[in-house]
Amino acid sequence: MEKRFQLIGVGHSCLDQVCTIEHYPVEDDSTHISSISVQGGGAVATACVAASRLGVSTAFIGNIGHDMVSDTILKHFAVDGVNTDFVVRRDDCFGLQSFVMVNPATGSRTKFPQWDTNPAIEWTEDVVKQIGSAHVLHLDGTNWANAFQAATFAKKAGVLVSLDGCSMQTDNELNKRLASLADVLIMNHKYPLRVSGKETIEEALLEMATWGPKLVAATLGPAGSKAIIDEKVVHIEPYRIDSVVDSTGAGDVFHGAFIAGHLDGMDYREALRFASAAAALKCKEAGGRKGIPTKSQTHAFMNEFC
C-alpha cells in the first residue's frame, strides 16, 4: 500500500487552558492570572503538530465529541496541517481539557488534566490499513488499550513504533508490555525509574534497552537527555535559551522533532540533538504549541552553536 502519511498518532489530545500566574498559592488561598492562552494540547497530539510544522505528513486517529471543546481541538489540528479524517465524532465522547499553571519566575508548569473516559477506538478495516501504511506510529500510554492495540497492528505491518513514556498504569506489567512493543522509546525522567525498577536513569535505560526497542532515551529538562547508543549511555547536551517562558509541551515537541529528524535520514544522535533544539525553542513561548519552530528555524538555531 502507498504510504499516505509518514506519521500517524494515537494518544492524548486535549485543549490546554494555559494560565501564567503571579505565584503558586498555598491551599485555600488565591493568586492572580496575568495571561491566558488557549491552545491544543496532549502528548501525541502536540507531537503530531510539531512533526507537521517540521515538514512531516501527519494524521491523528481517535475519538472526539460534538461539543465546543471538540470543535476547537479539530480547528487547531487543521491550522497545523494534521489530518483528522480518522478522528470519529461520537455522541458518547467529549473534548478533553487540561488546565496549566505557569510560574513566570522559572517557566515551570503544573498541569491539571481531565480524566479521559471516552470509549476505545473502533478498529475498522480502514483505520488498521492507515496504521499499516504509515512510516511511524507515535503513541502515549494515556489510554493503554488504544495504544497497545495500535502498536500491535503497527508491529504486524512492519511500521516503526514510537512511544512517549509519560503516562503510567498502576499495573506495571502493562507498562512493560507496552514499552516492549516500542522501537523508539523516549521517556520523561520518572517513567524509566518506575517501570524498570532501577535506581538510576543510566541503569534504567540499560535495562529497558534489553526489552526490544532500537532506541531508548530519557529527556531530563535543562540537563538535556540520555540515550543508549551502541550499547552505551550517551549524554545529549541541551540547547540553552536566554529565558524560559514556559516548558509546557517541550517533551511532546521533542518527540515530534525526533521523528521528523529520523524521517529526514538523521542518525539517532543527530535526531536527538535536533529534537533538543526544537524543544528549547518551544520554551520561548507560553503554551505547548505556540512556540513550535519550523525546520529552517530549528537548523538556524542549531547553527548558532556551531
RADAFEN-V903953 format. One line per field, one symbol per residue. phi: phi as a letter, one per 20 degrees, with the letter a starting at -180 (. if undefined). psi: psi as a letter, one per 40 degrees, with the letter a starting at -180 (. if undefined). Layout:
phi: ???
psi: ???
This chain:
phi: .ffecfccdcrfcbdedededfafffgmcbbeeebccdcfbogfgffffffffenefcccdrdbedefffgfgfffgfgemefcgdeeecfecbfecbdcddeffcnfcddceffedffffeefgfffffffeeecddccegdgffffffffffffemefddceecfcefffffffffffefedddcffegffffeneecgffffffffeepffccbcecmfenbcbeclmcfdeeffeedfbeeaegnffffgfffffffffenffffffffffffffffgfecfnecgefeeffffffffffde
psi: hhhdhdhhhhahhahhghhhidihiihfaiiihdihhhiiahdddddddddddeehhiihhaiiaeiddddddddddddefhhfdfhhhideiihiihhhhhhddeeiihigiihheiiiihgidddddddeeidhhhiiedgdddddddddddddefhhhhhhgchiidhddddddddeeidhghiaedddddddeididdddddddeeedidhhihhfbeebiiihhfeihhhhiihiidhhdheheddddddddddddddeeiidddddddddddddddeeiiieddehiidddddddddde.
